[in-house]
Amino acid sequence: MEYAMQTVLITGACGNLGRAVAQAFSDKGWTLVLLDREQSLLGSIYGPDSDRQLSLAANLLDATAVDAAVQRALKQFGRIEVLCNLAGGFRMGEAVHETSDSTWDFLMGLNVRSVLHTARAVVPAMLAAGGGRIVNVGAGAAGKGGANMGAYAASKSAVARLTESMAAELRDKGINVNCVLPSIIDTPENRKDMPKADPSRWVSPQSLAGVIAFLASDSARDIHGASVPVTGLS
């Protein structure tokens, strides 16, 4: 793959996937803008800022905070060529007819509103620069609902539909928008929650990071609006 030294903004940078994606881009010489909620945690994981790294604390549910973080990154580095929307979460819910407002709002906020807020903040800068790449993280559950997973499946399906809509709106403006649909990711938390499962069949964060890096590369310039399954052996 052809890579140039560019700037990538990664949300959920302190998570297992965020760390793997940050490492993948760092290994290619990219400049990192790392977003998560806690500045102290960002510092403990990534160390001090440098001329090729900026860590910023922002609540992705706060549009003003997201915009302020993006503007600070643009002021320091000039451009953001790639946006990786990794932040999100899972929660088993109730049956659809028993779904609480708190479950619905939590999953829609974390998985969908976060994407809207980063898009509002980053896309205008990409348009002004003449192009960019956006990679969203959906889930295999986006394709089919399951019992007690209605709210989660709906939120991840919304990510896929937003990806398709953004791709249709932005492809002629030099911006590629795609998403990945992983199955279970091999994390310490998932191993703890599913002790009888075989994690060798899951998707490693590093493997998923490789797919995300590909979608951010020039090699993926002709891919628009794709939802790429990344399923491991599951």
C-alpha positions in Angstrom: 0.0 0.0 0.0 1.1 3.5 -0.8 1.2 5.8 2.3 2.2 9.4 2.6 2.9 11.1 5.9 -0.5 12.4 6.8 -2.6 13.2 9.8 -5.2 10.8 11.2 -7.7 11.6 13.9 -8.7 8.5 16.0 -11.6 8.5 18.4 -11.7 6.0 21.2 -7.9 6.1 21.1 -7.5 4.6 24.6 -9.5 1.4 23.8 -8.0 -1.9 22.6 -8.8 -1.1 19.0 -7.8 2.5 19.3 -4.3 1.5 20.5 -3.9 -1.0 17.6 -5.0 1.5 15.0 -2.7 4.2 16.5 0.2 1.8 16.3 -0.6 0.8 12.7 -0.6 4.5 11.6 2.4 5.4 13.7 4.4 2.5 12.1 3.7 4.1 8.8 5.0 7.5 9.9 1.6 9.3 10.2 0.9 12.1 12.6 -1.6 11.1 15.2 -4.5 13.1 16.8 -5.8 10.9 19.6 -9.2 11.6 21.1 -10.7 10.0 24.2 -12.5 11.2 27.3 -9.7 11.3 29.9 -6.5 13.3 29.3 -4.7 11.4 32.1 -5.4 8.1 30.5 -4.3 9.4 27.1 -1.0 10.6 28.7 -0.4 7.3 30.5 -0.8 5.3 27.3 0.7 7.5 24.7 3.1 9.7 26.7 3.7 13.4 26.0 2.6 15.3 22.9 5.1 15.9 20.1 5.4 17.3 16.7 3.8 14.1 15.4 1.2 13.4 18.1 -1.5 15.4 19.9 -3.7 13.9 22.6 -7.0 15.6 23.2 -9.8 14.9 25.8 -13.3 15.3 24.5 -16.7 13.9 25.2 -18.0 12.8 21.8 -21.6 13.4 22.9 -20.7 17.1 23.3 -20.6 18.7 19.8 -19.0 21.8 21.1 -16.2 19.8 22.8 -15.6 17.7 19.6 -15.4 20.8 17.4 -13.0 22.5 19.8 -10.7 19.5 19.7 -10.8 19.3 15.9 -10.0 23.0 15.6 -7.1 22.6 17.9 -5.7 19.7 15.8 -6.2 21.7 12.6 -4.4 24.7 14.2 -1.4 22.6 15.1 -1.2 20.3 12.0 -3.0 22.2 9.3 -5.0 19.2 7.9 -6.8 16.0 8.9 -6.6 13.6 6.0 -8.2 10.6 7.8 -10.9 10.3 10.4 -11.3 6.9 12.2 -14.5 6.7 14.2 -13.6 3.9 16.5 -15.5 5.0 19.7 -18.6 3.0 20.4 -19.9 0.3 22.7 -22.1 -2.7 23.3 -24.8 -3.3 25.8 -27.3 -6.2 25.9 -30.7 -4.7 26.2 -34.2 -5.6 26.8 -36.8 -7.1 24.4 -37.8 -4.4 22.0 -41.2 -3.8 23.6 -39.4 -3.4 27.0 -36.5 -1.2 25.7 -35.9 1.6 28.1 -35.1 5.2 27.0 -31.8 4.9 28.8 -30.7 1.8 26.8 -31.8 3.4 23.5 -30.2 6.8 24.3 -27.0 5.2 25.5 -26.4 3.1 22.4 -27.6 5.7 19.9 -25.5 8.3 21.5 -22.3 6.3 21.8 -22.5 4.6 18.4 -24.4 7.1 16.2 -24.3 10.6 17.6 -20.6 10.4 18.1 -20.2 9.8 14.3 -22.4 12.8 13.5 -20.4 15.1 15.8 -17.1 14.1 14.3 -18.4 14.4 10.8 -19.7 17.9 11.4 -16.4 18.9 12.8 -14.0 17.2 10.3 -15.8 17.1 7.0 -15.7 20.9 6.3 -11.9 20.9 6.8 -11.6 17.9 4.4 -13.8 19.7 1.8 -11.6 22.8 2.1 -8.5 20.7 1.6 -9.9 18.9 -1.4 -10.3 15.3 0.0 -9.9 12.8 2.8 -10.8 9.4 4.1 -13.3 8.4 6.8 -13.5 4.9 8.3 -16.4 4.1 10.7 -16.7 1.1 12.9 -20.0 -0.7 12.7 -20.5 -4.3 13.7 -21.6 -7.6 12.3 -24.8 -7.1 14.2 -25.7 -4.3 11.8 -26.9 -6.9 9.3 -29.4 -8.7 11.5 -31.2 -8.1 14.7 -31.0 -10.5 17.6 -33.0 -11.2 20.8 -32.4 -8.5 23.4 -30.1 -6.7 21.0 -32.6 -4.5 19.1 -31.2 -1.2 20.2 -27.6 -2.2 19.6 -28.3 -3.7 16.2 -30.3 -0.5 15.3 -27.4 1.7 16.3 -24.8 -0.2 14.4 -27.1 -0.4 11.3 -27.4 3.4 11.6 -23.6 3.6 11.3 -23.7 1.6 8.1 -26.5 3.7 6.6 -24.8 7.0 7.6 -21.6 5.6 5.9 -23.5 4.9 2.7 -25.2 8.3 2.8 -21.9 10.2 3.5 -20.2 8.3 0.7 -22.9 9.3 -1.8 -22.7 12.9 -0.7 -18.9 13.2 -0.6 -17.4 10.8 -3.2 -17.4 13.5 -5.9 -15.6 15.8 -3.6 -12.6 13.6 -3.0 -13.7 12.0 0.3 -14.0 8.3 0.7 -16.3 7.0 3.4 -16.4 3.3 4.4 -17.0 1.2 7.4 -15.9 -2.1 8.9 -18.2 -4.7 10.4 -16.3 -6.8 12.9 -17.6 -9.8 14.7 -16.3 -10.3 18.3 -13.0 -8.6 18.9 -10.4 -10.4 20.9 -10.1 -8.1 24.0 -9.4 -8.8 27.6 -12.9 -7.7 28.4 -14.5 -10.1 26.0 -12.4 -12.9 27.2 -13.5 -12.2 30.7 -17.2 -12.0 29.7 -17.1 -15.2 27.6 -14.7 -17.5 29.4 -15.9 -20.6 27.6 -15.5 -19.2 24.1 -12.6 -19.8 21.8 -10.9 -16.4 21.3 -8.7 -17.8 18.5 -11.8 -17.5 16.3 -12.3 -13.9 17.1 -10.9 -10.8 15.3 -7.7 -9.4 16.8 -7.5 -5.7 17.2 -4.3 -5.7 15.1 -6.0 -7.5 12.2 -8.9 -5.1 12.3 -6.5 -2.2 12.5 -4.9 -3.5 9.3 -8.2 -3.4 7.4 -8.9 0.1 8.7 -5.5 1.3 7.6 -6.1 -0.2 4.1 -9.4 1.7 3.8 -7.5 4.9 4.8 -4.8 4.3 2.1 -4.5 5.3 -1.5 -5.1 1.7 -2.5 -8.7 2.1 -1.4 -9.4 5.3 -3.4 -12.0 3.5 -5.5 -14.0 2.1 -2.6 -17.0 4.2 -1.5 -19.8 3.4 0.9 -18.6 -0.2 1.6 -19.4 -2.1 4.8 -16.5 -4.6 5.1 -17.2 -7.7 7.2 -14.2 -8.6 9.3 -15.2 -11.9 11.0 -12.2 -14.0 11.8 -13.3 -17.6 12.1 -16.6 -16.8 13.9 
